[in-house]
Amino acid sequence: MLQKQIVERDELLKKKNLSVSKCKEEGADENAIIEELKLKLKELQESVEVKTREVNETLEKYCSLIVKYDKLEEANEMLKTQVSLLGAQLKQQTSDAVSNPLLNLDDSSAGSNQSVKEMRSGEDTTKLSGKRQRYEDNRKDKGEPRSPMPEVSSKKK
């Protein structure tokens, strides 16, 4: 009987040792899995940091582009307003230029020459005509307007 109990205890001890070794193996496997997971977690954290930096840089660039776009839109609106104002001024000047000579037909030629010069000074000076311009003489010969024919000096032969 005593031997029977010793054999039973030996068997229980063997079973216990097997279960402990299995637990150790499982623990070792679990430790390996935990280490593997820690490495993956570290890699993922580094990847997240890199991606976060990239996203922040991209976001900064995007925000700066939005600010530049807004400034360009404002400048564009300002330029459109200036163009429309200048167009209105030009239309007003041309309508004034058309109406002024018609109203001043009774004035002397000096006065009309003066209004023509005023109209020309109001026009854009960067646009040059392809034709030659005539010299305008504002002189009057004895109160009479100058003849449209050029003066010819007589030469003796």
Secondary structure, DSSP 4 states (H G I P E B T S, - for coil): -HHHHHHHHHHHHHHHHHHHHHHHHHHHHHHHHHHHHHHHHHHHHHHHHHHHHHHHHHHHHHHHHHHHHHHHHHHHHHHHHHHHHHHHHHHHHHHHHHHHHHHTTTS-HHHHHHHHHHHHHHS-TT---SSPPPPP----BTTBPPPSSPP------
